[in-house]
Amino acid sequence: QVQLQASGGGLVQAGDSLRLSCAASGIAFSTYVMGWFRQAPGKEREFVSAINWNGGSIYYADSVKGRFTIARDNAENAVYLQMNNLKPEDTAVYYCAADQWYTTSYERGVDIDYWGKGTLVTVSS
């Protein structure tokens, strides 16, 4: 049974910080590229960040570069997203994702192996 459980969302003001966590079970965690996507109300899901098998390659959407930091702890089967200087446009449900490969299709959310349950981040102005 594969499970990806995201947590850490909440209601914050612009400029505040949040740290999202995603705990994985049922997979060989270190063999998966882990990432975060988000979906705002009325919008399609969009890519936020990804980190490869051992953290050697990291990717960020332009909109979050310099503000968000992704990290993973393979011993804990967990991936994190530290979000600093949050903006109202960051408001969305954030989803944890797992896939065996990072390709040009990954950032489109195409053929992702596993999706976690989302955690809601709301940023007020």
N, CA, C and O atoms as a GROMACS GRO file, in nm:
protein
  500
    1GLN      N    1   0.084  -0.118   0.000
    1GLN     CA    2   0.000   0.000   0.000
    1GLN      C    3   0.089   0.124   0.000
    1GLN      O    4   0.162   0.149   0.096
    2VAL      N    5   0.081   0.201  -0.108
    2VAL     CA    6   0.161   0.322  -0.122
    2VAL      C    7   0.081   0.440  -0.069
    2VAL      O    8  -0.035   0.460  -0.105
    3GLN      N    9   0.144   0.518   0.016
    3GLN     CA   10   0.081   0.637   0.070
    3GLN      C   11   0.181   0.751   0.072
    3GLN      O   12   0.296   0.734   0.113
    4LEU      N   13   0.136   0.868   0.029
    4LEU     CA   14   0.210   0.992   0.041
    4LEU      C   15   0.120   1.088   0.117
    4LEU      O   16   0.013   1.125   0.069
    5GLN      N   17   0.164   1.128   0.234
    5GLN     CA   18   0.081   1.212   0.319
    5GLN      C   19   0.147   1.348   0.340
    5GLN      O   20   0.251   1.358   0.406
    6ALA      N   21   0.087   1.451   0.285
    6ALA     CA   22   0.138   1.586   0.300
    6ALA      C   23   0.076   1.653   0.421
    6ALA      O   24  -0.040   1.629   0.455
    7SER      N   25   0.153   1.736   0.486
    7SER     CA   26   0.106   1.809   0.602
    7SER      C   27   0.184   1.940   0.615
    7SER      O   28   0.284   1.960   0.546
    8GLY      N   29   0.137   2.027   0.702
    8GLY     CA   30   0.208   2.150   0.730
    8GLY      C   31   0.145   2.276   0.675
    8GLY      O   32   0.193   2.386   0.703
    9GLY      N   33   0.038   2.262   0.599
    9GLY     CA   34  -0.028   2.380   0.546
    9GLY      C   35  -0.101   2.457   0.655
    9GLY      O   36  -0.116   2.410   0.767
   10GLY      N   37  -0.145   2.575   0.618
   10GLY     CA   38  -0.216   2.657   0.713
   10GLY      C   39  -0.248   2.793   0.656
   10GLY      O   40  -0.223   2.821   0.539
   11LEU      N   41  -0.302   2.878   0.741
   11LEU     CA   42  -0.337   3.015   0.705
   11LEU      C   43  -0.231   3.109   0.762
   11LEU      O   44  -0.209   3.113   0.883
   12VAL      N   45  -0.166   3.184   0.673
   12VAL     CA   46  -0.060   3.275   0.714
   12VAL      C   47  -0.076   3.408   0.642
   12VAL      O   48  -0.155   3.420   0.548
   13GLN      N   49  -0.001   3.506   0.687
   13GLN     CA   50   0.001   3.636   0.622
   13GLN      C   51   0.117   3.645   0.524
   13GLN      O   52   0.216   3.573   0.536
   14ALA      N   53   0.104   3.733   0.428
   14ALA     CA   54   0.212   3.755   0.333
   14ALA      C   55   0.341   3.787   0.407
   14ALA      O   56   0.342   3.865   0.502
   15GLY      N   57   0.449   3.725   0.362
   15GLY     CA   58   0.578   3.742   0.425
   15GLY      C   59   0.611   3.635   0.527
   15GLY      O   60   0.727   3.623   0.568
   16ASP      N   61   0.513   3.558   0.569
   16ASP     CA   62   0.536   3.451   0.665
   16ASP      C   63   0.597   3.328   0.599
   16ASP      O   64   0.615   3.324   0.477
   17SER      N   65   0.629   3.230   0.680
   17SER     CA   66   0.690   3.107   0.633
   17SER      C   67   0.611   2.986   0.678
   17SER      O   68   0.544   2.988   0.781
   18LEU      N   69   0.620   2.880   0.600
   18LEU     CA   70   0.563   2.751   0.634
   18LEU      C   71   0.658   2.642   0.586
   18LEU      O   72   0.733   2.661   0.491
   19ARG      N   73   0.653   2.529   0.654
   19ARG     CA   74   0.730   2.414   0.612
   19ARG      C   75   0.635   2.297   0.589
   19ARG      O   76   0.570   2.250   0.683
   20LEU      N   77   0.627   2.252   0.466
   20LEU     CA   78   0.546   2.138   0.432
   20LEU      C   79   0.627   2.010   0.442
   20LEU      O   80   0.747   2.008   0.414
   21SER      N   81   0.561   1.903   0.483
   21SER     CA   82   0.624   1.773   0.492
   21SER      C   83   0.543   1.671   0.415
   21SER      O   84   0.421   1.683   0.405
   22CYS      N   85   0.609   1.572   0.361
   22CYS     CA   86   0.543   1.462   0.294
   22CYS      C   87   0.608   1.333   0.341
   22CYS      O   88   0.727   1.309   0.316
   23ALA      N   89   0.532   1.251   0.408
   23ALA     CA   90   0.579   1.122   0.455
   23ALA      C   91   0.533   1.013   0.361
   23ALA      O   92   0.415   1.002   0.330
   24ALA      N   93   0.627   0.932   0.316
   24ALA     CA   94   0.597   0.826   0.220
   24ALA      C   95   0.608   0.689   0.285
   24ALA      O   96   0.691   0.667   0.374
   25SER      N   97   0.524   0.599   0.240
   25SER     CA   98   0.532   0.460   0.284
   25SER      C   99   0.493   0.370   0.168
   25SER      O  100   0.417   0.410   0.079
   26GLY      N  101   0.545   0.249   0.168
   26GLY     CA  102   0.509   0.152   0.066
   26GLY      C  103   0.591   0.159  -0.060
   26GLY      O  104   0.562   0.086  -0.155
   27ILE      N  105   0.692   0.245  -0.066
   27ILE     CA  106   0.779   0.255  -0.183
   27ILE      C  107   0.924   0.254  -0.139
   27ILE      O  108   0.956   0.285  -0.024
   28ALA      N  109   1.013   0.219  -0.232
   28ALA     CA  110   1.156   0.233  -0.208
   28ALA      C  111   1.190   0.379  -0.227
   28ALA      O  112   1.224   0.422  -0.338
   29PHE      N  113   1.180   0.455  -0.121
   29PHE     CA  114   1.179   0.600  -0.128
   29PHE      C  115   1.300   0.657  -0.201
   29PHE      O  116   1.285   0.748  -0.283
   30SER      N  117   1.418   0.605  -0.174
   30SER     CA  118   1.540   0.662  -0.230
   30SER      C  119   1.551   0.642  -0.381
   30SER      O  120   1.638   0.703  -0.444
   31THR      N  121   1.468   0.560  -0.440
   31THR     CA  122   1.469   0.538  -0.585
   31THR      C  123   1.372   0.629  -0.659
   31THR      O  124   1.360   0.619  -0.781
   32TYR      N  125   1.305   0.718  -0.589
   32TYR     CA  126   1.205   0.804  -0.650
   32TYR      C  127   1.246   0.950  -0.648
   32TYR      O  128   1.296   1.001  -0.548
   33VAL      N  129   1.224   1.016  -0.760
   33VAL     CA  130   1.226   1.162  -0.762
   33VAL      C  131   1.102   1.209  -0.688
   33VAL      O  132   0.991   1.162  -0.714
   34MET      N  133   1.121   1.300  -0.596
   34MET     CA  134   1.010   1.354  -0.520
   34MET      C  135   0.987   1.499  -0.558
   34MET      O  136   1.081   1.572  -0.592
   35GLY      N  137   0.863   1.541  -0.552
   35GLY     CA  138   0.834   1.677  -0.591
   35GLY      C  139   0.708   1.731  -0.527
   35GLY      O  140   0.634   1.661  -0.459
   36TRP      N  141   0.688   1.860  -0.553
   36TRP     CA  142   0.569   1.928  -0.506
   36TRP      C  143   0.501   1.999  -0.622
   36TRP      O  144   0.566   2.063  -0.704
   37PHE      N  145   0.371   1.985  -0.628
   37PHE     CA  146   0.286   2.058  -0.720
   37PHE      C  147   0.182   2.134  -0.638
   37PHE      O  148   0.162   2.105  -0.520
   38ARG      N  149   0.118   2.230  -0.700
   38ARG     CA  150   0.011   2.302  -0.630
   38ARG      C  151  -0.102   2.333  -0.726
   38ARG      O  152  -0.082   2.341  -0.848
   39GLN      N  153  -0.219   2.350  -0.670
   39GLN     CA  154  -0.336   2.382  -0.749
   39GLN      C  155  -0.419   2.487  -0.677
   39GLN      O  156  -0.471   2.463  -0.567
   40ALA      N  157  -0.432   2.602  -0.739
   40ALA     CA  158  -0.513   2.710  -0.685
   40ALA      C  159  -0.657   2.693  -0.732
   40ALA      O  160  -0.682   2.626  -0.832
   41PRO      N  161  -0.752   2.752  -0.660
   41PRO     CA  162  -0.893   2.740  -0.701
   41PRO      C  163  -0.914   2.785  -0.844
   41PRO      O  164  -0.872   2.894  -0.883
   42GLY      N  165  -0.980   2.701  -0.923
   42GLY     CA  166  -1.010   2.734  -1.061
   42GLY      C  167  -0.892   2.724  -1.156
   42GLY      O  168  -0.906   2.757  -1.273
   43LYS      N  169  -0.778   2.680  -1.108
   43LYS     CA  170  -0.658   2.670  -1.190
   43LYS      C  171  -0.614   2.525  -1.204
   43LYS      O  172  -0.651   2.439  -1.125
   44GLU      N  173  -0.533   2.501  -1.307
   44GLU     CA  174  -0.476   2.369  -1.325
   44GLU      C  175  -0.358   2.351  -1.229
   44GLU      O  176  -0.298   2.447  -1.183
   45ARG      N  177  -0.329   2.226  -1.200
   45ARG     CA  178  -0.216   2.196  -1.114
   45ARG      C  179  -0.086   2.239  -1.181
   45ARG      O  180  -0.069   2.219  -1.301
   46GLU      N  181   0.005   2.298  -1.104
   46GLU     CA  182   0.131   2.346  -1.158
   46GLU      C  183   0.248   2.295  -1.077
   46GLU      O  184   0.237   2.267  -0.957
   47PHE      N  185   0.361   2.285  -1.144
   47PHE     CA  186   0.483   2.239  -1.082
   47PHE      C  187   0.540   2.343  -0.988
   47PHE      O  188   0.535   2.463  -1.017
   48VAL      N  189   0.594   2.298  -0.875
   48VAL     CA  190   0.658   2.387  -0.779
   48VAL      C  191   0.807   2.355  -0.766
   48VAL      O  192   0.891   2.443  -0.785
   49SER      N  193   0.839   2.230  -0.734
   49SER     CA  194   0.977   2.193  -0.710
   49SER      C  195   0.993   2.043  -0.716
   49SER      O  196   0.896   1.969  -0.699
   50ALA      N  197   1.116   1.997  -0.739
   50ALA     CA  198   1.147   1.855  -0.738
   50ALA      C  199   1.290   1.832  -0.693
   50ALA      O  200   1.374   1.921  -0.705
   51ILE      N  201   1.316   1.714  -0.642
   51ILE     CA  202   1.449   1.676  -0.596
   51ILE      C  203   1.472   1.531  -0.635
   51ILE      O  204   1.385   1.446  -0.614
   52ASN      N  205   1.589   1.503  -0.691
   52ASN     CA  206   1.611   1.370  -0.743
   52ASN      C  207   1.647   1.272  -0.632
   52ASN      O  208   1.639   1.305  -0.513
   53TRP      N  209   1.686   1.152  -0.670
   53TRP     CA  210   1.695   1.036  -0.583
   53TRP      C  211   1.773   1.060  -0.454
   53TRP      O  212   1.732   1.018  -0.347
   54ASN      N  213   1.887   1.128  -0.467
   54ASN     CA  214   1.972   1.152  -0.350
   54ASN      C  215   1.995   1.300  -0.323
   54ASN      O  216   2.085   1.337  -0.247
   55GLY      N  217   1.916   1.384  -0.385
   55GLY     CA  218   1.926   1.526  -0.361
   55GLY      C  219   2.033   1.596  -0.443
   55GLY      O  220   2.062   1.713  -0.417
   56GLY      N  221   2.092   1.528  -0.541
   56GLY     CA  222   2.198   1.588  -0.620
   56GLY      C  223   2.150   1.687  -0.724
   56GLY      O  224   2.226   1.772  -0.769
   57SER      N  225   2.024   1.676  -0.762
   57SER     CA  226   1.965   1.768  -0.859
   57SER      C  227   1.835   1.821  -0.803
   57SER      O  228   1.751   1.744  -0.756
   58ILE      N  229   1.819   1.951  -0.808
   58ILE     CA  230   1.701   2.018  -0.754
   58ILE      C  231   1.646   2.114  -0.858
   58ILE      O  232   1.722   2.178  -0.931
   59TYR      N  233   1.516   2.123  -0.865
   59TYR     CA  234   1.449   2.205  -0.965
   59TYR      C  235   1.341   2.288  -0.897
   59TYR      O  236   1.272   2.242  -0.806
   60TYR      N  237   1.327   2.413  -0.944
   60TYR     CA  238   1.225   2.503  -0.892
   60TYR      C  239   1.155   2.574  -1.006
   60TYR      O  240   1.215   2.607  -1.108
   61ALA      N  241   1.027   2.597  -0.987
   61ALA     CA  242   0.956   2.686  -1.076
   61ALA      C  243   1.009   2.828  -1.057
   61ALA      O  244   1.049   2.866  -0.947
   62ASP      N  245   1.009   2.906  -1.164
   62ASP     CA  246   1.061   3.042  -1.156
   62ASP      C  247   0.990   3.124  -1.049
   62ASP      O  248   1.051   3.210  -0.985
   63SER      N  249   0.863   3.098  -1.029
   63SER     CA  250   0.784   3.177  -0.936
   63SER      C  251   0.825   3.159  -0.790
   63SER      O  252   0.789   3.241  -0.706
   64VAL      N  253   0.898   3.052  -0.759
   64VAL     CA  254   0.934   3.025  -0.620
   64VAL      C  255   1.085   3.027  -0.596
   64VAL      O  256   1.128   3.012  -0.481
   65LYS      N  257   1.164   3.044  -0.699
   65LYS     CA  258   1.309   3.047  -0.682
   65LYS      C  259   1.350   3.158  -0.586
   65LYS      O  260   1.302   3.271  -0.596
   66GLY      N  261   1.439   3.125  -0.494
   66GLY     CA  262   1.485   3.220  -0.396
   66GLY      C  263   1.399   3.229  -0.273
   66GLY      O  264   1.439   3.290  -0.174
   67ARG      N  265   1.280   3.170  -0.277
   67ARG     CA  266   1.190   3.172  -0.163
   67ARG      C  267   1.164   3.034  -0.105
   67ARG      O  268   1.153   3.019   0.017
   68PHE      N  269   1.154   2.934  -0.190
   68PHE     CA  270   1.124   2.798  -0.147
   68PHE      C  271   1.250   2.712  -0.153
   68PHE      O  272   1.336   2.732  -0.239
   69THR      N  273   1.260   2.617  -0.062
   69THR     CA  274   1.370   2.522  -0.060
   69THR      C  275   1.315   2.382  -0.040
   69THR      O  276   1.240   2.356   0.054
   70ILE      N  277   1.353   2.291  -0.129
   70ILE     CA  278   1.311   2.152  -0.117
   70ILE      C  279   1.426   2.071  -0.059
   70ILE      O  280   1.543   2.098  -0.086
   71ALA      N  281   1.393   1.971   0.021
   71ALA     CA  282   1.492   1.884   0.080
   71ALA      C  283   1.431   1.746   0.102
   71ALA      O  284   1.308   1.733   0.109
   72ARG      N  285   1.515   1.646   0.112
   72ARG     CA  286   1.465   1.512   0.139
   72ARG      C  287   1.553   1.444   0.242
   72ARG      O  288   1.672   1.474   0.255
   73ASP      N  289   1.493   1.352   0.315
   73ASP     CA  290   1.564   1.271   0.413
   73ASP      C  291   1.525   1.127   0.384
   73ASP      O  292   1.419   1.080   0.426
   74ASN      N  293   1.612   1.056   0.313
   74ASN     CA  294   1.578   0.920   0.272
   74ASN      C  295   1.567   0.825   0.391
   74ASN      O  296   1.494   0.727   0.386
   75ALA      N  297   1.640   0.854   0.498
   75ALA     CA  298   1.630   0.771   0.617
   75ALA      C  299   1.494   0.782   0.682
   75ALA      O  300   1.449   0.690   0.750
   76GLU      N  301   1.427   0.895   0.661
   76GLU     CA  302   1.295   0.918   0.718
   76GLU      C  303   1.184   0.902   0.616
   76GLU      O  304   1.066   0.919   0.649
   77ASN      N  305   1.218   0.869   0.492
   77ASN     CA  306   1.118   0.858   0.384
   77ASN      C  307   1.032   0.983   0.376
   77ASN      O  308   0.909   0.976   0.372
   78ALA      N  309   1.099   1.097   0.374
   78ALA     CA  310   1.026   1.222   0.378
   78ALA      C  311   1.088   1.326   0.285
   78ALA      O  312   1.209   1.328   0.264
   79VAL      N  313   1.003   1.411   0.232
   79VAL     CA  314   1.046   1.526   0.154
   79VAL      C  315   0.981   1.649   0.213
   79VAL      O  316   0.868   1.643   0.262
   80TYR      N  317   1.052   1.761   0.209
   80TYR     CA  318   1.006   1.883   0.272
   80TYR      C  319   1.008   1.998   0.174
   80TYR      O  320   1.083   1.997   0.076
   81LEU      N  321   0.926   2.097   0.201
   81LEU     CA  322   0.927   2.220   0.124
   81LEU      C  323   0.922   2.336   0.221
   81LEU      O  324   0.818   2.365   0.280
   82GLN      N  325   1.035   2.404   0.237
   82GLN     CA  326   1.041   2.523   0.320
   82GLN      C  327   1.000   2.641   0.235
   82GLN      O  328   1.063   2.670   0.134
   83MET      N  329   0.895   2.709   0.275
   83MET     CA  330   0.840   2.820   0.199
   83MET      C  331   0.857   2.948   0.280
   83MET      O  332   0.797   2.964   0.386
   84ASN      N  333   0.939   3.038   0.228
   84ASN     CA  334   0.964   3.166   0.294
   84ASN      C  335   0.906   3.280   0.212
   84ASN      O  336   0.882   3.266   0.092
   85ASN      N  337   0.884   3.392   0.279
   85ASN     CA  338   0.831   3.511   0.212
   85ASN      C  339   0.710   3.477   0.126
   85ASN      O  340   0.705   3.509   0.007
   86LEU      N  341   0.614   3.412   0.187
   86LEU     CA  342   0.496   3.369   0.113
   86LEU      C  343   0.417   3.488   0.060
   86LEU      O  344   0.409   3.594   0.122
   87LYS      N  345   0.359   3.466  -0.057
   87LYS     CA  346   0.280   3.568  -0.124
   87LYS      C  347   0.138   3.517  -0.145
   87LYS      O  348   0.115   3.396  -0.148
   88PRO      N  349   0.041   3.608  -0.158
   88PRO     CA  350  -0.097   3.562  -0.182
   88PRO      C  351  -0.109   3.467  -0.301
   88PRO      O  352  -0.192   3.376  -0.299
   89GLU      N  353  -0.029   3.487  -0.404
   89GLU     CA  354  -0.036   3.400  -0.520
   89GLU      C  355   0.016   3.260  -0.494
   89GLU      O  356   0.004   3.173  -0.580
   90ASP      N  357   0.074   3.236  -0.376
   90ASP     CA  358   0.114   3.102  -0.336
   90ASP      C  359  -0.003   3.021  -0.281
   90ASP      O  360   0.010   2.901  -0.258
   91THR      N  361  -0.116   3.085  -0.260
   91THR     CA  362  -0.233   3.017  -0.206
   91THR      C  363  -0.276   2.904  -0.299
   91THR      O  364  -0.303   2.926  -0.417
   92ALA      N  365  -0.282   2.784  -0.245
   92ALA     CA  366  -0.315   2.666  -0.325
   92ALA      C  367  -0.316   2.544  -0.234
   92ALA      O  368  -0.270   2.548  -0.120
   93VAL      N  369  -0.369   2.436  -0.288
   93VAL     CA  370  -0.350   2.306  -0.227
   93VAL      C  371  -0.219   2.250  -0.281
   93VAL      O  372  -0.199   2.243  -0.402
   94TYR      N  373  -0.131   2.211  -0.192
   94TYR     CA  374   0.000   2.159  -0.231
   94TYR      C  375   0.000   2.007  -0.223
   94TYR      O  376  -0.043   1.948  -0.124
   95TYR      N  377   0.049   1.944  -0.330
   95TYR     CA  378   0.050   1.799  -0.342
   95TYR      C  379   0.191   1.746  -0.351
   95TYR      O  380   0.274   1.800  -0.424
   96CYS      N  381   0.217   1.641  -0.279
   96CYS     CA  382   0.342   1.568  -0.288
   96CYS      C  383   0.332   1.466  -0.401
   96CYS      O  384   0.227   1.406  -0.421
   97ALA      N  385   0.442   1.447  -0.476
   97ALA     CA  386   0.442   1.356  -0.588
   97ALA      C  387   0.568   1.271  -0.588
   97ALA      O  388   0.674   1.315  -0.545
   98ALA      N  389   0.555   1.148  -0.638
   98ALA     CA  390   0.667   1.057  -0.650
   98ALA      C  391   0.671   0.997  -0.790
   98ALA      O  392   0.568   0.954  -0.842
   99ASP      N  393   0.790   0.996  -0.851
   99ASP     CA  394   0.808   0.938  -0.982
   99ASP      C  395   0.949   0.883  -0.994
   99ASP      O  396   1.041   0.936  -0.932
  100GLN      N  397   0.965   0.779  -1.073
  100GLN     CA  398   1.096   0.715  -1.086
  100GLN      C  399   1.193   0.795  -1.171
  100GLN      O  400   1.314   0.772  -1.165
  101TRP      N  401   1.141   0.891  -1.250
  101TRP     CA  402   1.227   0.965  -1.342
  101TRP      C  403   1.188   1.111  -1.347
  101TRP      O  404   1.070   1.145  -1.333
  102TYR      N  405   1.286   1.197  -1.366
  102TYR     CA  406   1.262   1.337  -1.393
  102TYR      C  407   1.290   1.360  -1.541
  102TYR      O  408   1.404   1.348  -1.587
  103THR      N  409   1.185   1.391  -1.616
  103THR     CA  410   1.196   1.416  -1.759
  103THR      C  411   1.131   1.549  -1.791
  103THR      O  412   1.084   1.620  -1.702
  104THR      N  413   1.129   1.583  -1.920
  104THR     CA  414   1.065   1.707  -1.961
  104THR      C  415   0.915   1.704  -1.937
  104THR      O  416   0.850   1.808  -1.936
  105SER      N  417   0.860   1.585  -1.916
  105SER     CA  418   0.718   1.573  -1.888
  105SER      C  419   0.686   1.590  -1.740
  105SER      O  420   0.570   1.614  -1.704
  106TYR      N  421   0.786   1.578  -1.654
  106TYR     CA  422   0.761   1.579  -1.511
  106TYR      C  423   0.693   1.708  -1.466
  106TYR      O  424   0.595   1.704  -1.391
  107GLU      N  425   0.744   1.822  -1.510
  107GLU     CA  426   0.692   1.950  -1.465
  107GLU      C  427   0.551   1.976  -1.515
  107GLU      O  428   0.483   2.066  -1.465
  108ARG      N  429   0.507   1.899  -1.612
  108ARG     CA  430   0.369   1.907  -1.659
  108ARG      C  431   0.278   1.816  -1.577
  108ARG      O  432   0.156   1.817  -1.596
  109GLY      N  433   0.335   1.741  -1.487
  109GLY     CA  434   0.256   1.649  -1.406
  109GLY      C  435   0.204   1.530  -1.483
  109GLY      O  436   0.104   1.471  -1.445
  110VAL      N  437   0.272   1.495  -1.592
  110VAL     CA  438   0.228   1.387  -1.677
  110VAL      C  439   0.285   1.254  -1.630
  110VAL      O  440   0.406   1.241  -1.608
  111ASP      N  441   0.198   1.159  -1.614
  111ASP     CA  442   0.238   1.021  -1.581
  111ASP      C  443   0.316   1.013  -1.450
  111ASP      O  444   0.411   0.936  -1.438
  112ILE      N  445   0.276   1.091  -1.353
  112ILE     CA  446   0.335   1.081  -1.220
  112ILE      C  447   0.293   0.948  -1.158
  112ILE      O  448   0.176   0.910  -1.164
  113ASP      N  449   0.388   0.878  -1.099
  113ASP     CA  450   0.358   0.746  -1.044
  113ASP      C  451   0.260   0.751  -0.927
  113ASP      O  452   0.164   0.674  -0.923
  114TYR      N  453   0.285   0.841  -0.833
  114TYR     CA  454   0.202   0.849  -0.714
  114TYR      C  455   0.177   0.994  -0.674
  114TYR      O  456   0.268   1.078  -0.677
  115TRP      N  457   0.055   1.021  -0.637
  115TRP     CA  458   0.015   1.152  -0.585
  115TRP      C  459  -0.027   1.138  -0.440
  115TRP      O  460  -0.095   1.043  -0.402
  116GLY      N  461   0.015   1.234  -0.360
  116GLY     CA  462  -0.028   1.236  -0.222
  116GLY      C  463  -0.152   1.320  -0.203
  116GLY      O  464  -0.195   1.391  -0.294
  117LYS      N  465  -0.210   1.310  -0.086
  117LYS     CA  466  -0.320   1.398  -0.050
  117LYS      C  467  -0.265   1.538  -0.026
  117LYS      O  468  -0.155   1.555   0.027
  118GLY      N  469  -0.342   1.636  -0.064
  118GLY     CA  470  -0.296   1.773  -0.056
  118GLY      C  471  -0.306   1.834   0.083
  118GLY      O  472  -0.378   1.786   0.170
  119THR      N  473  -0.229   1.942   0.101
  119THR     CA  474  -0.238   2.023   0.221
  119THR      C  475  -0.258   2.168   0.177
  119THR      O  476  -0.188   2.217   0.088
  120LEU      N  477  -0.352   2.236   0.239
  120LEU     CA  478  -0.392   2.368   0.194
  120LEU      C  479  -0.306   2.476   0.255
  120LEU      O  480  -0.285   2.481   0.377
  121VAL      N  481  -0.254   2.563   0.169
  121VAL     CA  482  -0.180   2.681   0.211
  121VAL      C  483  -0.259   2.804   0.168
  121VAL      O  484  -0.288   2.821   0.049
  122THR      N  485  -0.293   2.888   0.263
  122THR     CA  486  -0.366   3.011   0.234
  122THR      C  487  -0.284   3.129   0.284
  122THR      O  488  -0.250   3.136   0.402
  123VAL      N  489  -0.254   3.221   0.195
  123VAL     CA  490  -0.173   3.337   0.228
  123VAL      C  491  -0.257   3.462   0.210
  123VAL      O  492  -0.301   3.492   0.099
  124SER      N  493  -0.279   3.534   0.317
  124SER     CA  494  -0.358   3.656   0.312
  124SER      C  495  -0.267   3.776   0.291
  124SER      O  496  -0.150   3.773   0.328
  125SER      N  497  -0.322   3.880   0.232
  125SER     CA  498  -0.246   4.001   0.206
  125SER      C  499  -0.258   4.101   0.319
  125SER      O  500  -0.200   4.209   0.313
   0.00000   0.00000   0.00000
